[in-house]
């Protein structure tokens, strides 16, 4: 991070409190810190939303600076710039810039690829504009794991119950013609 505030957030919530068993729990907010006070109020609700929806993470990104100002999981991408730095070429950064460049397009999605902050596991992103009237203030983005995409695409293995019969299936294919989700034949075999 380049700014003092971003360095503080990285140190407080990513580096110092980094505990793999904590699963995103960053502990008590610092007394008198505005960001931490807002975080303490909003984070439990947003964490519940992420868990209930099967998402991996939820981000709030400042539209003007490209800084990740909120993340449920507080991985190393938290409090960094998506315009410059190690994650500026990531799928998250690409989705963010697509929304920032054309907010009227609404929700955008990314391809699925390994994402370094998530231990290199394949992830996809969806992003949408947050507007104050006509002004873009921020971008909200969600990270989705390949496991969740597979779960959705194979309908929990209940193909016949949802109308796919003995052999029907759905799978996700990228622009390069390669599969992005698992095949029913692979699961059944």
C-alpha positions in Angstrom: 0.0 0.0 0.0 1.1 3.5 -0.8 -0.9 5.6 1.7 -0.6 5.7 5.5 -4.2 4.7 5.9 -3.8 1.7 3.6 -0.6 0.6 5.4 -2.4 0.9 8.7 -5.3 -1.3 7.5 -3.0 -3.9 6.0 -0.9 -4.0 9.2 -3.9 -4.1 11.6 -6.2 -6.5 9.7 -4.0 -8.6 7.4 -0.4 -8.8 8.8 -0.7 -8.5 12.6 -4.0 -10.4 13.0 -3.3 -12.9 10.3 -4.4 -16.2 11.7 -5.5 -19.0 9.3 -7.9 -20.4 11.9 -9.6 -17.0 12.4 -11.5 -17.3 9.1 -11.8 -13.5 8.5 -12.3 -12.6 12.2 -10.3 -9.4 12.7 -11.2 -8.8 16.3 -12.2 -5.6 18.0 -12.0 -2.3 16.3 -9.4 0.3 17.4 -11.1 2.9 19.7 -12.0 6.1 18.0 -11.1 5.0 14.5 -13.9 5.9 12.1 -13.1 3.1 9.7 -13.1 0.5 12.5 -16.3 1.8 14.0 -18.1 1.5 10.7 -16.5 -1.9 10.1 -17.7 -3.2 13.5 -21.2 -2.3 12.5 -21.3 -3.5 8.9 -18.9 -6.5 8.9 -21.0 -9.0 10.8 -23.9 -8.4 8.4 -21.7 -8.6 5.3 -20.0 -11.7 6.6 -23.4 -13.4 7.1 -24.3 -12.4 3.5 -21.1 -13.9 2.1 -21.6 -17.1 4.1 -25.3 -17.5 3.2 -24.8 -16.9 -0.5 -21.8 -19.2 -1.0 -19.4 -16.4 -1.9 -15.8 -16.4 -1.0 -15.4 -12.6 -0.4 -17.2 -9.3 -0.9 -15.2 -6.1 -1.7 -15.9 -2.4 -1.7 -13.6 -0.5 -4.0 -13.2 3.3 -4.1 -14.0 4.4 -7.7 -11.7 7.3 -7.7 -8.6 5.7 -6.2 -9.0 2.0 -7.0 -8.3 1.1 -3.3 -10.0 -1.9 -1.8 -11.5 -0.2 1.2 -13.5 -3.2 2.5 -13.2 -7.0 2.3 -14.9 -9.6 4.4 -11.9 -12.0 4.3 -9.1 -9.4 4.6 -6.7 -11.3 2.4 -3.6 -9.5 1.0 -5.6 -7.7 -1.6 -7.4 -5.7 1.1 -6.3 -2.1 1.4 -4.3 -2.3 -1.9 -4.7 -0.5 -5.1 -6.2 -2.2 -8.1 -4.8 0.5 -10.4 -1.1 -0.1 -9.5 0.7 -2.7 -7.6 0.7 -6.5 -7.3 -3.1 -7.0 -8.0 -3.5 -4.4 -10.8 -3.5 -7.1 -13.4 -5.8 -9.5 -11.5 -9.3 -10.5 -12.6 -10.7 -8.4 -9.7 -8.9 -5.3 -11.0 -10.1 -6.0 -14.5 -13.7 -6.3 -13.4 -13.4 -3.2 -11.3 -12.0 -1.2 -14.2 -14.8 -2.4 -16.5 -17.4 -1.1 -14.1 -15.5 2.2 -13.5 -15.1 2.8 -17.2 -18.7 2.1 -18.0 -21.0 2.2 -14.9 -24.1 2.1 -17.1 -23.2 -1.4 -18.2 -24.3 -2.6 -14.7 -23.1 -5.9 -13.4 -20.0 -7.4 -15.1 -18.4 -10.8 -14.6 -14.9 -12.1 -15.1 -13.5 -15.3 -16.4 -12.2 -17.9 -13.9 -8.5 -18.1 -13.2 -6.1 -18.7 -10.3 -6.2 -15.8 -7.9 -3.0 -15.2 -5.9 -4.6 -13.7 -2.7 -6.8 -16.8 -2.5 -3.8 -19.2 -2.4 -3.8 -19.3 -6.2 -7.2 -21.2 -6.3 -9.4 -20.6 -9.3 -11.8 -17.8 -8.7 -14.3 -15.7 -10.6 -15.6 -12.2 -9.9 -18.8 -10.2 -10.4 -18.8 -6.4 -10.0 -21.4 -3.7 -10.0 -21.4 0.1 -9.7 -22.5 1.9 -6.5 -24.0 5.2 -7.4 -24.9 8.4 -5.5 -27.4 9.8 -8.0 -25.5 9.8 -11.3 -22.0 9.8 -9.7 -20.1 6.5 -9.4 -18.8 6.4 -5.8 -17.5 2.9 -5.6 -17.7 -0.6 -7.0 -18.9 -3.6 -5.1 -17.4 -6.9 -6.2 -17.9 -10.6 -5.1 -15.4 -13.4 -5.4 -16.7 -16.8 -6.3 -14.7 -20.0 -5.9 -14.6 -22.7 -8.6 -16.1 -25.1 -6.0 -19.2 -23.0 -5.8 -19.5 -22.7 -9.5 -19.1 -26.5 -9.9 -21.8 -26.9 -7.2 -24.2 -24.7 -9.1 -23.4 -26.2 -12.5 -23.9 -29.8 -11.3 -27.1 -28.9 -9.4 -25.8 -30.8 -6.4 -25.9 -34.0 -8.4 -29.7 -33.9 -8.6 -29.7 -33.8 -12.5 -32.8 -35.9 -12.9 -34.7 -34.1 -10.2 -34.2 -30.8 -12.0 -35.1 -32.1 -15.5 -31.8 -33.1 -17.0 -32.8 -36.8 -17.3 -30.2 -39.6 -17.4 -27.6 -37.7 -19.4 -28.3 -34.0 -19.5 -26.0 -31.5 -17.9 -24.7 -27.9 -17.9 -21.2 -26.7 -17.8 -19.4 -23.5 -18.1 -17.0 -22.8 -21.0 -14.6 -19.9 -21.3 -14.0 -17.7 -24.4 -11.0 -19.9 -25.1 -13.3 -23.0 -25.5 -12.0 -24.6 -22.3 -14.3 -25.9 -19.6 -14.5 -23.8 -16.4 -16.7 -26.2 -14.5 -16.7 -29.9 -13.8 -18.6 -32.4 -16.1 -21.4 -34.6 -15.0 -19.7 -37.6 -16.6 -16.6 -36.9 -14.5 -18.6 -36.6 -11.3 -20.6 -39.8 -12.0 -17.6 -41.8 -13.0 
